[in-house]
Amino acid sequence: MNWLDLFSDFDGSAGGRPLYRRIVDHLAALIQGGTLPGGTRLPTNRELAALLQLDRSTIARAYEELISMGLIYSHVGRGSFVCDAPQPDRTDAWRDRYSNYGGELKQLMECLPDPSVSSYPGAVISFAAGIPSADSYPEEEFAAIIKTLADGNAGALFKFSPAGGEPTLRKLVLEHLAGRSLKASDGELMILSGSQQGIDLMSNMFLDAGDLVVTEDPTYFWAISNFRAHRARIVGIPLDEEGIRLDMLQAVLQKGRVKFIYLMPSGQNPTGLTMSMERRRAVLELARRYNTPIFEDDFSGDLDYEGGPLPPLRALPGAQSLVVYQGTFSKALAPGIRLGWLVAPAPVVERLNFAKRGSDLSTSSLTQTLLSEFLRRGSYGRHLERINALYAARRDTMLGALERSFGESGVKFLRPRGGLFLWMTLPEGMDARTFLSFSEQEGVSFSPGDICYVGKADPCTLRLSFIQNDTTAIEEGVERLFAAFRKYRRALGVQTIDKTEPEHVLI
Amino acid sequence: MNWLDLFSDFDGSAGGRPLYRRIVDHLAALIQGGTLPGGTRLPTNRELAALLQLDRSTIARAYEELISMGLIYSHVGRGSFVCDAPQPDRTDAWRDRYSNYGGELKQLMECLPDPSVSSYPGAVISFAAGIPSADSYPEEEFAAIIKTLADGNAGALFKFSPAGGEPTLRKLVLEHLAGRSLKASDGELMILSGSQQGIDLMSNMFLDAGDLVVTEDPTYFWAISNFRAHRARIVGIPLDEEGIRLDMLQAVLQKGRVKFIYLMPSGQNPTGLTMSMERRRAVLELARRYNTPIFEDDFSGDLDYEGGPLPPLRALPGAQSLVVYQGTFSKALAPGIRLGWLVAPAPVVERLNFAKRGSDLSTSSLTQTLLSEFLRRGSYGRHLERINALYAARRDTMLGALERSFGESGVKFLRPRGGLFLWMTLPEGMDARTFLSFSEQEGVSFSPGDICYVGKADPCTLRLSFIQNDTTAIEEGVERLFAAFRKYRRALGVQTIDKTEPEHVLI
């Protein structure tokens, strides 16, 4: 290749677009036009920089961009090369072959808000995700355990683990559950690669197209999307201050065959609501009466800031054969560890274990061994004490800040006793998606509530996660949120300030 | 509880069943009869041993058994307790609710051979599973890396990872693939929690009930089971010495709409066969002609003992839009690490990433970071050299031993150039399941071939894994296998020894 010739019509001094971008366009045109065929070796950064009399970092940036466009690739020590001629467009032979599930996914993907395109200059404070912040992990103890494990029989950390999980971890998880008054036998337990896997396995095992699933409404987005993608019909039942509404639940159960009821009794996602003990008993009683099984997702059951966790539905008398129960270490411990558990009647577990082999064969031995050792040392109990105190303080900070800022604004919010989330309802006439745009401009984000509804969405609702940030960031984030709120209100032309008392209203 | 009274009719001296077993029966009757209600605290080992004047280890064994029966549970430091009254039988409210998938699973579960009930007194040598042995892992380097990571920013090891995988790992996997002449852009890649997940995601995304999938026949059991469980129709195409038979493949593609062709071109499971270059080109050409996409499972593509790995189908010109390609670190590196990759057209990857979020949200950060560092150091390349030499020696040892023992027996076997497996065919009139029973009595096991067939199974076939044992154990295992073979043959009344030459026949 005569690179000088190929760049003869390149004008580095032309204004407008950044220099690296113009190099990208120039090379992209040469590649896409076929002048540079697949496999062509490009000049090194140094060579092209010398040729064009430009800075090497400009060339490096251009090459990076071309790599991300899929036009060139680089191989350490060998250089950069043109990729094989790309197809004329991004379409593919697979396009018209999606299953119904694959087709549904596309629609679900479009529900999620676009990634922020905020012009906010600094770091955005995110209240969007229910993901614990790194400062909450038992980082030092994990590191110490890892080092001890590496000094021991390291080979065991990489061996194949049985589909149902490592025996030691299984035993310790059963003990942990017994401590929450949930008694289960070994045959009723399986270890999951995180509790989303439990939802997927349960959907696979129990849902055919058209099957009826009952959920709280609103409920967990990734449960809705999984059930929907399996083409189940979902009936959402609203919540009152104690949990899922009994009258409406009964009406649905009476009418016909429901495959299962999916419930999050503690720190419900997205509302943060914890079901009262009385409601727990009543729901189980209804389920027994109509012989309808319950799929209990106790994703944040270990997080409770007022008197300790309530017993799960599965721990109540008569629940053993009716309730499939799952939990996770992702919320109270660390999101990247990807470990959860599921308790079900032994015959269900037997099949779920088989289905898990078809789904991901087994779960990482390394993470299971790490967690086993953490549990064996009794560290999880101590960690829960610490983390419950930490998250309680974050919750209180957020509630306090919201009350100070939004006290007279007509905004309503729930006071969660546990979990990760705080549910907020804007005054009539505002909507959370628009509020999100205003908020992103102010440097704060959250999750709009509409994606969590099964039935008609309340566009005024939104979910704030209070576990992701420290108290300073929470205070700052709520200030930004209120600044966004005032701008939004101003844009709507609302001049009068609503003087009603702040409400801690339960939906 | 007056335990003396409760054991008044217990006769420790009665003959027949073992003592611990009789304690189990006695306590089980008390629990199931309601005399010991849920929550009752049992005597400690020491107390009951003293009471019954028995050894403490006998009591411990009885309690263990009761725990595994789900009748009691124990809590460290608190003692052992009776579980809540179990249901009258093992049935459950979920029983009649399985989906079609859940129903299919049950049938598939019944295909798998029962776990060995061999009376063999020593350790059984297993040639059954395609799972690398612990002595092949880069254990020391893994341990060293883990320690370094633990000393660094340990928090990062437990954070939430993007569904598509850690950026550094993604970049390094693309580089590894480029080294195998497979060029892909960042948007075409996703990281998997092991390659079984790829099969599951692809099934979910592309298969509806009744859809047609073409596979090699025989093929990977867990692929068949996954496709079947999704209620796809599978058409299996036999193999010849170069790979899947072109004439039969063409006949099927001609006839109608095939969703995809699932292929393992290198070290095919279970036959160990590696598709020739010419056949690779021809298969791709056929797929292009009939516009039928290929799902290429390159699970052992990095393992080749004769001249290095052949390029995958995806690396051939014209394959980019047609081939979904996946690979795994479970075979060449360590089975417990649970990491694989998938390359597909960008729009397919976009949806698969979304489906992965619905399936397990994301993959462990810890294992991804460990693997990234291993790749970054260039250690994977060095490991592959070592492991290919090690496995080549094991293959050669097994081939040599088989030839010496079975040379004149009428048994046929394939000589694999790569992968993990060696495919064996017994003489007409024998079958592999019966041979397995004989073999287990001799202290050796393998995988019967029949589970791997899509169409009519050849009952004479079986699969031997040559990577799981060191050369000494392989020699010993093959001797045992031949001892079992002679006993089986004697049982059949075959006295004459077939004097034909040993054959290295390709199926």
Interface residues (C-beta under 8 A of the other chain):
Chain A: G38 I67 S68 M69 G70 L71 Y73 H75 V76 F81 C83 D84 P86 Q87 R90 T91 D92 A93 W94 R95 R97 Y98 S99 N100 Y101 G102 L105 K106 L108 M109 A129 I131 A134 D135 Y137 E139 E140 F142 A143 A144 I146 K147 L149 A150 D151 A154 G155 A156 L157 F158 K159 F160 S161 L174 E175 A178 G179 K183 A184 S185 D186 G187 E188 S193 G194 Q196 Q197 I199 D200 N204 M205 F206 L207 D208 D211 W222 S225 N226 A229 K259 F260 N291 T292 P293 P317 Q320 S321 L322 V324 A334 P335 G336 I337 R338 A344 P345 A346 P347 V348 E350 R351 F354 A355 R357 G358 S359 D360 L361 S362 T363 S364 S365 L366 T367 L370
Chain B: G38 I67 S68 M69 G70 L71 Y73 H75 V76 F81 C83 D84 P86 Q87 R90 T91 D92 A93 W94 R95 R97 Y98 S99 N100 Y101 G102 L105 K106 L108 M109 A129 I131 A134 D135 Y137 E139 E140 F142 A143 A144 I146 K147 L149 A150 D151 A154 G155 A156 L157 F158 K159 F160 S161 L174 E175 A178 G179 K183 A184 S185 D186 G187 E188 S193 G194 Q196 Q197 I199 D200 N204 M205 F206 L207 D208 D211 W222 S225 N226 A229 K259 F260 N291 T292 P293 P317 Q320 S321 L322 V324 A334 P335 G336 I337 R338 A344 P345 A346 P347 V348 E350 R351 F354 A355 R357 G358 S359 D360 L361 S362 T363 S364 S365 L366 T367 L370
